[in-house]
Amino acid sequence: MSWLDIIEFIKQWGRLLMLSFLAATIQMYLSKKQFTFFHYLMSVLIAIFAAYLAAMFCEWRGFDESLKTGVIGVTAYAAPHLLEGLDKVIKSFSKDPKAFIKLIRGSK
């Protein structure tokens, strides 16, 4: 690993962290929840995870750098909503797997 690779790695993670901190701050401000350090830290961790997944998706699909930043930012901002939706889907599946599969397949 050369110095250029290390610098590129630091730039990539710096961008992810900065977007995640910004997204978590905006999300906490707009949610009207009590602003505590613990809630902020959890929001930042969720945003970092979502931003990392979005970055890997963008890299896999070969998106342009300017588009990649936008996709990462939107995903980091929407991370709590995405995870809440995923949680609801998992709960629905765990309650009644047969009904869930029928719902997905579209059969009655």
C-alpha positions in Angstrom: 0.0 0.0 0.0 1.5 3.3 -1.1 1.2 6.7 0.4 -1.3 7.7 -2.3 -3.5 4.8 -1.4 -3.4 5.8 2.3 -4.3 9.4 1.4 -7.2 8.3 -0.8 -8.4 6.0 2.0 -8.3 8.9 4.5 -10.1 11.2 2.1 -12.9 8.6 1.5 -13.4 8.0 5.2 -13.2 11.7 5.9 -16.0 12.4 3.4 -18.1 9.6 4.9 -17.6 10.8 8.5 -18.3 14.5 7.6 -21.5 13.6 5.7 -22.6 11.3 8.5 -22.1 13.9 11.2 -23.9 16.5 9.2 -26.8 14.1 8.4 -27.1 13.1 12.0 -27.2 16.7 13.1 -29.9 17.7 10.7 -31.9 14.6 11.5 -31.8 15.3 15.2 -32.8 18.9 14.7 -35.7 18.1 12.5 -37.0 15.1 14.6 -37.8 17.3 17.6 -36.5 14.6 19.9 -34.5 15.5 23.0 -31.0 16.3 21.9 -28.6 14.2 24.0 -25.1 13.1 23.4 -26.2 9.4 23.4 -28.9 10.0 20.8 -26.5 12.0 18.7 -23.9 9.3 18.9 -26.4 6.6 17.9 -27.6 8.7 15.0 -24.0 9.3 13.8 -23.2 5.5 14.0 -26.3 4.7 12.0 -25.5 7.4 9.5 -21.9 6.1 9.2 -23.1 2.6 8.6 -25.6 3.7 5.9 -23.0 6.0 4.3 -20.5 3.1 4.1 -23.1 0.8 2.5 -24.0 3.5 0.0 -20.4 4.1 -0.8 -19.8 0.4 -1.4 -23.0 0.3 -3.6 -21.8 3.3 -5.6 -18.3 1.8 -6.1 -19.9 -1.5 -7.1 -22.1 0.2 -9.7 -19.3 2.5 -10.8 -21.0 5.9 -10.1 -19.3 9.2 -10.9 -17.7 11.0 -7.9 -20.2 13.8 -7.9 -23.1 11.4 -8.0 -21.5 9.2 -5.3 -21.4 12.1 -2.8 -25.0 12.9 -3.3 -26.1 9.3 -3.0 -24.0 8.9 0.2 -25.5 12.1 1.7 -29.1 11.2 1.0 -28.6 7.7 2.3 -26.9 8.9 5.5 -29.7 11.4 6.0 -32.5 8.9 5.4 -30.8 6.1 7.4 -33.1 6.1 10.5 -36.1 5.9 8.2 -34.6 3.1 6.1 -33.7 1.1 9.2 -37.2 1.7 10.7 -38.8 0.4 7.5 -36.4 -2.6 7.5 -37.3 -3.3 11.1 -41.1 -3.3 10.3 -40.5 -5.7 7.4 -38.6 -8.1 9.6 -41.3 -7.9 12.4 -44.0 -8.6 9.8 -42.1 -11.6 8.5 -41.4 -12.9 12.0 -45.1 -12.7 13.0 -46.5 -14.7 10.1 -44.0 -15.9 7.4 -46.6 -17.5 5.2 -48.7 -14.3 5.0 -45.6 -12.3 4.3 -44.5 -14.5 1.5 -48.0 -14.4 0.0 -48.0 -10.7 0.2 -44.6 -10.5 -1.6 -45.7 -12.9 -4.3 -49.0 -11.1 -4.8 -51.2 -14.1 -4.4 -54.3 -14.1 -2.3 
